[in-house]
Amino acid sequence: MILAPRGRDATVAADLLRRGGIRADVVADLPALMAALSDDVAAVLITEEALAAEDRSPLIAWVTAQPTWSDLPFVVLANGARGPRSAAASERVGDLGNVVLLERPLHAEAMLGAIRSAIKARTRQYEVRSAASMLEAAVKQRTAELEAARGSLEFALDAAGMGSWDLDLASGTIQRSLRHDEIFGYAEPQPEWSIERMLSHVDPRQRDAIAAAFENALVIGTLDIECPIRGADGSQRWITKKGRIRFDSADQPVRMTGVVTDITTRKEADVQLAQAQKMDAIGQLTGGVAHDFNNLLTPIVGSLDMVRRRHLDDERTQRMVGGALQAAERAATLTQRLLAFARRQALQPKAVDIGALIDGMVDLIRRSLGPTIKVVLEVPPSLPPARVDPNQLELALLNLAINARDAMPGGGQLTITVADASLTRRNAIGLDAGRYVRILAGDTGVGMDQATLARATEPFFSTKGVGKGTGLGLSMIHGLAAQSGGTLTLASEPGQGTSVELWLPATQDEPTVIADRRSEPMQARRAARILLVDDEDIVRLATADMLRDIGYQVVEVSSGSQALTVIRSGAEVDLLVTDYLMPGMTGAALIGELRGRGHALPMLLITGYAATGTDVPSDVPRLAKPFRQVDLAAQVDDLLHVATDRSKGLRIVR
């Protein structure tokens, strides 16, 4: 099929192909091409101006929807303009997928060769479709054909991102492809090249080793080097250069021929992979430590809470207990940050009105920053809700504000901007396509250099000095964003301030109204009986004491199997409160077993760890350890109040 609307291009191309024994049909425009496309089409010859002149989205949709066996080849006749291609032009061609790009003017044999190669490739697709068992043989045959087709070598190398080179050992001159010089940072082909010129681009610390590798290649017959270079355009790159010695009839080396490849992307990916593996290992360690620490903090916080309430008239006791509670809550905040970094915190995402949340905490932010820092809010009124844990988001925003304050010791301005953003499948920050809420916090502080910026989200990395920061603030926010389905991006320059972008997925759900926190625990409205399951004795005893202190009856067991035994024996239970991680049977498994048997009593999951796996039903509320008595009382009262009209409970015989 030929689509070339300008002048006589289509007629000339069709006549040339027909004289070459190739059937060619001409179409007038893209709609006509779409109507003619079928499995019988072997290749499409199309001019670049035809792609630019019409709506190509139906064609792109057709290409995307091809069956797995099909990859229709397109031969695109480019405009032949000198200089780099524009991004729009590259995108138009790239959207076609399987493309051979020919620059005009071109020799007739070049176009015939490209069309014939395309038809051969299409023929292989037909063979794969009809005989999948012959795929390996077809690939080998195609490989052999490509190796024999020396005239197509340059195109194949360029498609693979490689440049070819051929060194005359007698004269020292090197013939290269254009791609070779581009890899070394040159926009135009260079008039001459030599080993010495190549070495001038190599990192000075490795030049001697690379020069020795070239000398050694004359002995062993092959060259295989990998090194960093500085391109002529100032870019830092990594290359690999491979070559083989060709010998004359007297077994003397005469030429060295090979390829050069830009492997910068691969090197960067290797660094990112190593960093990700390191972060995952640290995350597993910190997540486990935080889980155990939360179990230790739970009885401490609960016991201190009850002591505080029982000695309200003792000022000295109130002061001592208040200090201990403040220290315990700081420890709890630290474990939250550890779990957030490890992406193992028990998030409870909801539809959140971001504007209302920021408006509700802006006074706290201003008080935390002090009078020397101006806080500017840019929050439009028509934002969609974001799906996120509101408590964790408040902590994240406060962390960003504190970081901005520390970066502006002489004062400055913190600007918090919220915007609605839609991302396509191809985006620079690696998120899925969809709608997001973007929160940007920008300060006018000292900024960070690139080395500091690269480590900013690492756990325990801090520039604030010993005792002035945990180094977990940004890593916690990064973990929260990733666990919520978003991401965190940073931009900074020394002396220019820092911008932090927090991307969160938008939702169509109605935003949740967050209730004010009570200062005192709610007393039991009735003498309800609660079945409490926790394998940690000190945690179970402290939780039971907190429940009994506000008027509930508590039945304590240390495992899921014991809880099932108690329930099978009959008597009344109004609520199940269970730990998540327990040996033998987890809290999630216990809940699943009870629901599978038809028990409809309300249930509350308490956890110091993730508890967010697929084994936990989404409608089961969760309470993170360590918790205050007021939080436990509120959850229990809410569950019992909702469950009053729905369930009559279970009977337990003691």
C-alpha positions as CSV (number, residue, x, y, z in Angstrom):
1,M,0.0,0.0,0.0
2,I,1.3,3.4,-1.0
3,L,0.2,6.8,0.6
4,A,2.2,9.7,-0.9
5,P,-0.2,12.6,-1.5
6,R,2.4,15.1,-2.8
7,G,2.9,15.5,-6.6
8,R,3.8,12.3,-8.5
9,D,5.5,10.5,-5.6
10,A,2.9,7.8,-5.4
11,T,2.9,7.1,-9.1
12,V,6.7,7.0,-9.3
13,A,6.9,4.7,-6.3
14,A,4.2,2.4,-7.5
15,D,5.8,2.1,-11.0
16,L,9.2,1.4,-9.5
17,L,7.8,-1.4,-7.2
18,R,5.8,-3.0,-10.0
19,R,8.9,-3.0,-12.3
20,G,10.6,-4.7,-9.4
21,G,7.9,-7.5,-9.3
22,I,6.1,-6.1,-6.3
23,R,2.3,-5.5,-6.4
24,A,1.6,-2.0,-5.2
25,D,-1.8,-0.2,-4.6
26,V,-2.0,3.6,-4.2
27,V,-4.5,5.2,-1.8
28,A,-5.4,8.9,-1.6
29,D,-5.5,9.5,2.1
30,L,-5.3,8.0,5.6
31,P,-9.1,7.0,5.7
32,A,-8.6,5.1,2.4
33,L,-5.5,3.4,3.8
34,M,-7.4,2.3,6.9
35,A,-10.2,0.9,4.8
36,A,-7.7,-1.1,2.7
37,L,-5.6,-2.5,5.6
38,S,-6.0,-6.3,6.1
39,D,-3.9,-9.4,6.8
40,D,-3.0,-9.5,3.1
41,V,-1.1,-6.2,3.2
42,A,2.6,-7.0,3.4
43,A,4.0,-3.5,3.9
44,V,3.0,0.2,3.8
45,L,5.0,2.9,2.0
46,I,4.0,6.3,3.5
47,T,5.5,9.8,3.3
48,E,6.2,11.8,6.4
49,E,4.1,14.7,5.2
50,A,1.1,12.3,5.0
51,L,1.5,11.5,8.6
52,A,1.7,15.1,9.6
53,A,-1.2,16.3,7.5
54,E,-4.0,14.1,8.8
55,D,-5.4,12.7,12.0
56,R,-3.3,9.5,12.4
57,S,-5.0,8.3,15.6
58,P,-7.2,5.6,13.8
59,L,-4.0,4.3,12.2
60,I,-2.1,4.2,15.6
61,A,-5.1,2.5,17.1
62,W,-5.0,-0.1,14.3
63,V,-1.3,-0.7,14.9
64,T,-1.8,-1.1,18.6
65,A,-4.7,-3.5,18.2
66,Q,-2.8,-5.9,15.9
67,P,-2.8,-9.6,17.0
68,T,0.3,-10.9,18.7
69,W,1.7,-12.4,15.5
70,S,1.4,-9.3,13.5
71,D,3.8,-6.4,13.3
72,L,3.0,-4.6,10.0
73,P,6.1,-3.0,8.6
74,F,6.0,0.7,7.5
75,V,8.6,2.3,5.2
76,V,8.5,6.0,5.9
77,L,10.0,8.4,3.3
78,A,11.3,11.2,5.5
79,N,11.6,14.9,4.4
80,G,15.4,14.7,4.3
81,A,15.9,17.9,6.3
82,R,19.4,18.4,7.8
83,G,19.8,18.6,11.5
84,P,18.1,16.7,14.4
85,R,14.5,15.5,14.0
86,S,11.9,17.4,16.1
87,A,10.3,15.6,19.0
88,A,6.9,15.7,17.2
89,A,8.4,14.2,14.0
90,S,10.1,11.4,16.0
91,E,6.8,10.7,17.8
92,R,4.8,10.5,14.6
93,V,7.2,7.9,13.2
94,G,7.7,6.0,16.5
95,D,3.9,5.5,17.0
96,L,3.9,3.3,13.9
97,G,6.0,0.7,15.7
98,N,7.8,-1.4,13.0
99,V,9.4,1.4,10.9
100,V,12.1,1.7,8.3
101,L,13.0,5.4,7.9
102,L,14.4,6.4,4.5
103,E,15.7,10.0,4.0
104,R,15.0,11.6,0.7
105,P,16.4,12.0,-1.9
106,L,17.3,8.3,-2.1
107,H,18.4,5.8,-4.7
108,A,15.7,3.6,-6.2
109,E,17.6,0.4,-5.2
110,A,17.6,1.6,-1.6
111,M,13.8,1.9,-1.6
112,L,13.4,-1.4,-3.4
113,G,15.7,-3.1,-0.9
114,A,13.8,-1.6,2.1
115,I,10.4,-2.8,0.6
116,R,11.7,-6.2,-0.1
117,S,13.2,-6.5,3.4
118,A,9.8,-5.4,4.8
119,I,7.9,-7.9,2.7
120,K,10.3,-10.7,3.8
121,A,9.8,-9.7,7.5
122,R,6.0,-9.7,6.9
123,T,6.3,-13.2,5.3
124,R,8.0,-14.4,8.4
125,Q,5.0,-13.1,10.5
126,Y,2.6,-15.1,8.3
127,E,4.8,-18.2,8.8
128,V,4.8,-17.7,12.6
129,R,1.0,-17.3,12.5
130,S,0.4,-20.5,10.6
131,A,3.2,-22.6,12.1
132,A,4.3,-21.5,15.6
133,S,6.4,-24.6,15.9
134,M,8.7,-23.4,13.1
135,L,9.4,-20.0,14.9
136,E,12.9,-20.9,16.0
137,A,13.9,-22.1,12.5
138,A,12.4,-18.9,11.0
139,V,14.4,-16.7,13.4
140,K,17.6,-18.5,12.6
141,Q,16.9,-18.2,8.9
142,R,16.2,-14.5,9.2
143,T,19.4,-14.0,11.3
144,A,21.4,-15.7,8.5
145,E,19.8,-13.5,5.9
146,L,20.6,-10.3,7.9
147,E,24.2,-11.4,8.3
148,A,24.4,-11.9,4.6
149,A,22.8,-8.6,3.7
150,R,25.8,-6.4,4.1
151,G,24.0,-3.6,2.4
152,S,21.5,-3.4,5.3
153,L,24.2,-3.5,8.0
154,E,24.3,0.2,8.7
155,F,20.6,0.5,9.1
156,A,20.5,-2.5,11.5
157,L,23.3,-1.1,13.6
158,D,21.6,2.3,13.8
159,A,18.4,0.7,14.9
160,A,20.2,-1.1,17.6
161,G,21.9,2.1,18.8
162,M,25.3,1.0,17.7
163,G,28.0,2.6,15.6
164,S,30.4,0.7,13.4
165,W,34.1,1.3,13.0
166,D,37.0,-0.1,10.9
167,L,40.6,0.6,11.9
168,D,43.4,0.3,9.2
169,L,46.3,-0.8,11.4
170,A,48.9,0.3,8.8
171,S,47.7,3.9,8.6
172,G,46.0,4.2,11.9
173,T,42.9,5.8,10.3
174,I,39.4,4.7,11.3
175,Q,36.4,4.6,9.1
176,R,33.1,5.0,11.0
177,S,29.4,5.3,10.7
178,L,27.6,8.5,11.6
179,R,26.2,6.8,14.7
180,H,29.7,6.2,15.9
181,D,30.5,9.9,16.0
182,E,27.1,10.7,17.5
183,I,27.8,8.4,20.4
184,F,30.9,10.5,21.1
185,G,28.8,13.7,21.2
186,Y,29.3,15.0,17.7
187,A,26.3,16.4,15.8
188,E,28.1,16.2,12.4
189,P,30.5,13.5,11.0
190,Q,34.1,14.2,11.9
191,P,36.7,14.4,9.0
192,E,39.1,12.0,10.7
193,W,39.3,9.7,13.7
194,S,42.1,7.7,15.4
195,I,42.7,5.7,18.6
196,E,44.4,8.8,20.1
197,R,41.2,10.9,19.5
198,M,39.1,8.2,21.0
199,L,41.3,8.1,24.1
200,S,41.0,11.9,24.5
201,H,37.3,11.3,25.3
202,V,38.0,8.6,27.9
203,D,38.2,9.3,31.6
204,P,41.9,10.2,32.3
205,R,42.1,7.7,35.0
206,Q,41.3,4.9,32.6
207,R,43.2,6.0,29.4
208,D,46.3,3.9,30.1
209,A,44.2,0.7,30.6
210,I,42.1,1.3,27.4
211,A,45.2,2.0,25.4
212,A,46.7,-1.3,26.7
213,A,43.5,-3.1,25.7
214,F,43.9,-2.0,22.1
215,E,47.5,-3.2,22.1
216,N,46.5,-6.5,23.7
217,A,43.8,-7.0,21.0
218,L,46.6,-7.4,18.4
219,V,47.8,-10.4,20.3
220,I,44.5,-12.1,21.3
221,G,42.6,-11.1,18.2
222,T,39.6,-9.5,20.0
223,L,38.8,-6.2,21.7
224,D,36.1,-5.8,24.5
225,I,36.3,-2.7,26.6
226,E,33.8,-0.7,28.7
227,C,34.6,2.8,30.0
228,P,33.2,6.2,30.8
229,I,33.7,9.1,28.3
230,R,33.0,12.8,28.1
231,G,31.2,13.6,24.9
232,A,32.1,16.5,22.6
233,D,28.8,18.1,23.7
234,G,29.9,17.9,27.4
235,S,27.7,14.9,28.3
236,Q,29.0,12.1,30.6
237,R,28.4,8.7,29.0
238,W,29.3,5.0,29.3
239,I,30.3,3.1,26.2
240,T,31.3,-0.4,25.3
241,K,33.6,-1.1,22.3
242,K,34.0,-4.5,20.8
243,G,36.2,-5.4,17.8
244,R,37.9,-8.3,16.1
245,I,41.3,-8.5,14.3
246,R,41.4,-9.4,10.6
247,F,44.6,-11.1,9.4
248,D,46.2,-11.3,6.0
249,S,47.5,-14.5,4.3
250,A,50.7,-14.2,6.2
251,D,48.8,-14.2,9.5
252,Q,49.6,-10.6,10.1
253,P,47.0,-8.2,11.6
254,V,45.8,-5.7,9.1
255,R,42.5,-4.4,10.3
256,M,40.4,-4.2,13.4
257,T,36.6,-4.0,12.9
258,G,33.9,-3.6,15.4
259,V,31.0,-1.7,17.0
260,V,30.6,0.9,19.7
261,T,27.4,1.1,21.9
262,D,26.2,3.8,24.3
263,I,25.3,1.9,27.5
264,T,24.6,4.9,29.7
265,T,21.0,3.9,30.1
266,R,21.9,0.4,31.1
267,K,24.5,1.7,33.6
268,E,22.0,4.1,35.2
269,A,19.5,1.2,35.4
270,D,22.1,-1.0,37.1
271,V,22.7,1.8,39.7
272,Q,19.0,2.2,40.2
273,L,18.6,-1.5,40.6
274,A,21.4,-1.7,43.2
275,Q,19.9,1.3,45.0
276,A,16.4,-0.3,45.0
277,Q,17.8,-3.6,46.3
278,K,19.7,-1.7,49.1
279,M,16.5,0.2,50.0
280,D,14.5,-3.0,50.0
281,A,16.9,-4.7,52.4
282,I,16.9,-1.7,54.7
283,G,13.1,-1.6,54.4
284,Q,12.8,-5.2,55.5
285,L,15.1,-4.6,58.5
286,T,13.5,-1.4,59.6
287,G,10.0,-2.7,59.1
288,G,10.7,-5.7,61.3
289,V,12.3,-3.5,64.0
290,A,9.3,-1.1,63.9
291,H,6.8,-3.9,64.3
292,D,8.5,-5.2,67.4
293,F,9.0,-1.7,68.8
294,N,5.3,-1.0,68.3
295,N,4.4,-4.1,70.3
296,L,6.6,-2.8,73.1
297,L,5.2,0.7,73.0
298,T,1.5,-0.4,73.1
299,P,1.5,-1.5,76.8
300,I,3.7,1.5,77.7
301,V,1.3,4.1,76.1
302,G,-1.8,2.3,77.4
303,S,-0.6,2.0,80.9
304,L,0.6,5.6,81.0
305,D,-2.7,6.8,79.7
306,M,-4.6,5.0,82.5
307,V,-2.2,6.3,85.2
308,R,-2.7,9.8,83.8
309,R,-6.5,9.5,84.1
310,R,-6.5,8.0,87.6
311,H,-4.3,10.8,89.1
312,L,-5.8,13.9,87.5
313,D,-5.4,15.8,90.8
314,D,-1.7,15.0,91.3
315,E,0.2,17.7,89.4
316,R,3.6,16.0,89.8
317,T,2.3,12.7,88.5
318,Q,0.6,14.5,85.6
319,R,3.8,16.2,84.7
320,M,5.9,13.0,84.8
321,V,3.3,10.9,82.9
322,G,2.8,13.7,80.4
323,G,6.6,13.7,79.7
324,A,6.7,9.9,79.4
325,L,3.7,10.0,77.0
326,Q,5.3,12.7,74.9
327,A,8.4,10.6,74.6
328,A,6.4,7.5,73.8
329,E,4.5,9.3,71.1
330,R,7.8,10.6,69.6
331,A,8.9,6.9,69.5
332,A,5.6,6.0,67.8
333,T,6.1,8.7,65.2
334,L,9.6,7.3,64.5
335,T,8.3,3.8,64.0
336,Q,5.6,5.2,61.7
337,R,8.3,6.8,59.6
338,L,10.2,3.5,59.5
339,L,7.1,1.6,58.4
340,A,6.3,4.3,55.8
341,F,9.8,4.1,54.4
342,A,9.5,0.3,54.3
343,R,6.0,0.6,52.7
344,R,4.7,-1.7,55.4
345,Q,2.6,0.7,57.5
346,A,-1.1,-0.1,57.9
347,L,-2.6,2.6,55.8
348,Q,-6.3,3.4,55.9
349,P,-6.8,5.3,52.7
350,K,-9.9,7.4,52.2
351,A,-11.2,10.0,49.8
352,V,-9.7,13.2,51.2
353,D,-10.5,16.8,50.4
354,I,-6.9,18.0,50.1
355,G,-7.8,21.7,50.2
356,A,-9.8,21.2,53.4
357,L,-7.1,19.1,55.0
358,I,-4.4,21.8,54.3
359,D,-6.7,24.5,55.5
360,G,-7.3,22.7,58.7
361,M,-3.6,22.4,59.5
362,V,-2.2,25.7,58.0
363,D,-2.2,27.3,61.4
364,L,-0.1,24.5,62.8
365,I,2.3,24.8,59.9
366,R,2.6,28.6,60.5
367,R,3.2,28.1,64.2
368,S,5.9,25.4,63.4
369,L,7.7,27.6,60.9
370,G,7.7,30.8,63.0
371,P,7.3,34.5,62.1
372,T,10.3,34.7,59.8
373,I,8.9,32.4,57.2
374,K,5.9,33.3,55.0
375,V,3.5,30.5,54.2
376,V,1.6,30.9,50.8
377,L,-1.2,28.6,49.8
378,E,-2.3,28.2,46.2
379,V,-5.3,25.7,46.4
380,P,-8.0,25.9,43.7
381,P,-11.6,25.3,44.9
382,S,-12.5,22.6,42.4
383,L,-10.0,19.8,43.2
384,P,-11.0,16.2,43.0
385,P,-10.5,14.2,46.2
386,A,-7.3,12.2,46.6
387,R,-7.2,8.6,47.9
388,V,-4.7,8.6,50.8
389,D,-4.5,8.0,54.6
390,P,-5.3,11.5,55.9
391,N,-3.4,11.1,59.2
392,Q,-0.2,10.0,57.3
393,L,-0.7,12.8,54.8
394,E,-0.9,15.4,57.6
395,L,2.3,14.0,59.0
396,A,4.0,14.1,55.6
397,L,3.0,17.8,55.0
398,L,4.2,18.8,58.5
399,N,7.5,17.0,57.7
400,L,7.9,19.0,54.5
401,A,7.2,22.2,56.3
402,I,9.8,21.4,59.0
403,N,12.4,20.6,56.3
404,A,11.6,23.9,54.6
405,R,12.1,25.7,57.9
406,D,15.5,24.1,58.5
407,A,16.5,25.0,54.9
408,M,15.7,28.7,55.5
409,P,17.5,29.7,58.8
410,G,17.4,33.4,57.8
411,G,13.7,33.3,56.8
412,G,12.0,33.0,53.5
413,Q,8.8,31.7,51.9
414,L,7.1,28.3,51.7
415,T,4.6,28.0,48.9
416,I,2.2,25.0,49.0
417,T,0.5,24.6,45.7
418,V,-2.2,21.9,44.9
419,A,-3.3,21.1,41.3
420,D,-5.3,18.6,39.4
421,A,-3.2,16.7,36.9
422,S,-3.9,14.0,34.3
423,L,-1.1,11.7,33.1
424,T,-1.0,9.6,29.9
425,R,0.5,6.2,29.7
426,R,3.9,7.7,28.7
427,N,4.9,10.1,31.5
428,A,8.3,11.0,32.9
429,I,7.6,10.1,36.5
430,G,6.7,6.4,35.9
431,L,3.0,6.5,37.1
432,D,0.1,4.7,35.6
433,A,-2.2,6.7,33.3
434,G,-5.0,8.5,35.2
435,R,-6.0,11.5,37.2
436,Y,-3.8,12.7,40.1
437,V,-3.7,15.4,42.7
438,R,-0.3,17.1,42.8
439,I,0.9,18.8,46.0
440,L,4.0,21.0,45.5
441,A,5.9,22.4,48.4
442,G,8.6,24.9,47.3
443,D,10.9,26.9,49.6
444,T,13.4,29.7,49.0
445,G,16.1,28.1,51.1
446,V,19.7,27.0,50.6
447,G,18.9,24.2,48.3
448,M,20.8,21.0,47.7
449,D,23.6,20.0,45.3
450,Q,23.1,17.0,43.0
451,A,25.0,14.6,45.3
452,T,22.8,15.5,48.3
453,L,19.6,15.4,46.1
454,A,20.4,11.9,45.0
455,R,20.5,10.7,48.6
456,A,17.7,12.9,50.0
457,T,15.1,10.0,50.2
458,E,17.5,7.5,51.7
459,P,16.6,6.4,55.3
460,F,18.8,8.0,58.0
461,F,20.4,10.4,55.6
462,S,20.3,13.9,57.0
463,T,22.2,17.2,56.5
464,K,20.9,18.7,59.8
465,G,23.7,17.4,62.1
466,V,23.8,14.9,64.9
467,G,20.7,15.0,67.1
468,K,18.8,17.4,64.9
469,G,17.0,15.0,62.6
470,T,16.3,11.3,62.1
471,G,16.8,11.3,58.3
472,L,13.5,9.6,57.9
473,G,11.2,12.5,56.9
474,L,11.5,12.4,53.1
475,S,11.9,8.6,53.0
476,M,8.6,8.4,55.0
477,I,6.9,10.7,52.5
478,H,8.4,8.7,49.6
479,G,7.1,5.4,51.1
480,L,3.6,6.9,51.7
481,A,3.4,8.2,48.2
482,A,4.5,4.8,46.7
483,Q,2.2,2.8,48.9
484,S,-0.7,5.1,48.0
485,G,-0.2,4.6,44.3
486,G,1.6,7.9,43.7
487,T,5.2,9.1,43.8
488,L,7.5,11.8,45.2
489,T,9.8,13.9,43.0
490,L,12.5,16.4,44.1
491,A,14.1,19.3,42.4
492,S,16.8,21.6,43.9
493,E,19.7,23.8,43.1
494,P,22.2,25.3,45.6
495,G,21.0,28.8,46.6
496,Q,17.7,28.3,44.6
497,G,15.6,26.5,47.1
498,T,13.9,23.1,46.9
499,S,10.7,21.9,45.3
500,V,9.0,18.7,46.5
501,E,6.1,17.2,44.5
502,L,3.8,14.7,46.1
503,W,1.6,12.9,43.5
504,L,-1.5,11.1,44.8
505,P,-4.2,9.3,42.8
506,A,-7.5,11.1,42.5
507,T,-10.8,9.4,43.2
508,Q,-14.5,9.9,42.4
509,D,-15.6,8.9,45.9
510,E,-17.1,11.5,48.2
511,P,-14.4,12.9,50.6
512,T,-14.5,11.6,54.2
513,V,-15.2,14.1,56.9
514,I,-12.5,13.6,59.6
515,A,-13.9,13.8,63.1
516,D,-12.2,15.8,65.8
517,R,-10.2,13.7,68.2
518,R,-11.6,13.4,71.7
519,S,-9.4,14.3,74.7
520,E,-10.8,11.6,77.0
521,P,-11.9,8.0,76.1
522,M,-15.6,7.3,75.6
523,Q,-17.1,5.2,78.3
524,A,-19.0,2.1,77.4
525,R,-22.6,2.7,76.7
526,R,-23.5,-0.8,77.8
527,A,-21.7,-3.8,79.3
528,A,-20.6,-5.3,76.1
529,R,-18.4,-8.4,76.0
530,I,-15.2,-8.3,73.9
531,L,-13.2,-11.3,72.8
532,L,-9.5,-10.1,72.7
533,V,-6.9,-12.2,70.8
534,D,-3.2,-11.4,71.0
535,D,-0.2,-13.7,71.4
536,E,1.9,-11.0,73.1
537,D,1.0,-11.3,76.8
538,I,2.0,-7.7,77.8
539,V,0.1,-6.2,74.8
540,R,-3.0,-8.3,75.5
541,L,-3.0,-7.5,79.2
542,A,-2.5,-3.7,78.6
543,T,-5.3,-3.7,75.9
544,A,-7.6,-5.7,78.2
545,D,-7.0,-3.2,81.1
546,M,-7.8,-0.3,78.8
547,L,-11.1,-1.9,77.7
548,R,-12.1,-2.9,81.3
549,D,-11.2,0.6,82.5
550,I,-13.9,2.2,80.3
551,G,-16.6,-0.4,81.3
552,Y,-16.3,-3.4,78.9
553,Q,-16.1,-7.1,79.8
554,V,-13.1,-8.8,78.2
555,V,-12.4,-12.4,77.4
556,E,-8.7,-12.9,76.7
557,V,-7.1,-15.6,74.5
558,S,-3.6,-15.8,73.1
559,S,-4.2,-17.5,69.7
560,G,-6.7,-17.7,66.8
561,S,-7.3,-21.4,67.5
562,Q,-8.2,-20.6,71.2
563,A,-10.6,-17.9,69.9
564,L,-12.4,-20.4,67.6
565,T,-12.7,-22.8,70.5
566,V,-14.2,-20.2,72.7
567,I,-16.7,-19.1,70.0
568,R,-17.7,-22.7,69.3
569,S,-18.5,-23.2,73.0
570,G,-21.3,-20.6,72.8
571,A,-22.2,-17.4,75.0
572,E,-22.4,-13.8,74.0
573,V,-19.7,-11.9,72.3
574,D,-20.4,-8.4,71.0
575,L,-17.1,-7.7,69.3
576,L,-13.8,-9.4,68.3
577,V,-10.5,-7.5,68.7
578,T,-7.6,-9.4,67.3
579,D,-3.9,-8.9,66.5
580,Y,-2.8,-9.5,63.0
581,L,0.6,-11.3,63.1
582,M,0.3,-14.3,65.4
583,P,1.9,-17.8,65.1
584,G,-0.3,-20.5,63.7
585,M,-3.3,-18.5,62.6
586,T,-3.1,-14.8,61.8
587,G,-5.8,-12.3,62.6
588,A,-6.8,-12.2,59.0
589,A,-7.2,-16.0,58.9
590,L,-9.3,-15.9,62.1
591,I,-11.6,-13.3,60.6
592,G,-11.9,-15.3,57.4
593,E,-12.7,-18.5,59.3
594,L,-15.4,-16.8,61.3
595,R,-17.0,-15.2,58.3
596,G,-16.8,-18.5,56.4
597,R,-18.9,-20.0,59.2
598,G,-21.5,-17.3,59.0
599,H,-20.6,-15.3,62.1
600,A,-21.5,-11.6,61.6
601,L,-20.1,-10.0,64.7
602,P,-18.1,-6.8,64.3
603,M,-14.3,-7.1,64.2
604,L,-11.4,-4.8,64.8
605,L,-7.8,-5.6,63.7
606,I,-4.9,-4.2,65.7
607,T,-1.4,-4.3,64.2
608,G,2.1,-3.0,64.6
609,Y,3.0,-4.0,61.1
610,A,1.5,-4.0,57.6
611,A,-1.9,-5.7,57.9
612,T,-2.7,-4.4,54.4
613,G,-2.3,-7.6,52.4
614,T,-5.0,-9.2,50.3
615,D,-5.8,-11.6,53.2
616,V,-7.4,-8.7,55.2
617,P,-10.9,-7.9,54.1
618,S,-11.2,-4.3,53.1
619,D,-14.2,-3.6,55.3
620,V,-12.4,-4.6,58.5
621,P,-11.3,-1.5,60.4
622,R,-7.7,-1.4,61.7
623,L,-6.0,0.3,64.6
624,A,-2.3,0.8,64.5
625,K,-0.1,0.0,67.5
626,P,0.8,1.8,69.7
627,F,-2.6,3.3,70.3
628,R,-4.1,5.5,73.0
629,Q,-7.0,4.5,75.1
630,V,-9.1,7.3,73.5
631,D,-8.5,5.8,70.0
632,L,-9.3,2.3,71.1
633,A,-12.5,3.5,72.9
634,A,-13.6,5.4,69.8
635,Q,-13.1,2.4,67.5
636,V,-14.9,0.0,69.8
637,D,-17.8,2.4,70.4
638,D,-18.2,3.0,66.7
639,L,-18.2,-0.7,65.9
640,L,-20.7,-1.6,68.7
641,H,-22.9,1.3,67.8
642,V,-23.0,0.3,64.1
643,A,-23.5,-3.4,64.9
644,T,-26.3,-2.9,67.4
645,D,-29.1,-3.2,64.8
646,R,-27.2,-5.7,62.6
647,S,-26.1,-8.5,64.9
648,K,-27.2,-10.1,68.2
649,G,-23.7,-11.4,68.9
650,L,-22.4,-14.9,69.6
651,R,-22.9,-16.9,72.7
652,I,-19.9,-18.1,74.7
653,V,-20.2,-20.5,77.6
654,R,-17.4,-19.9,80.3
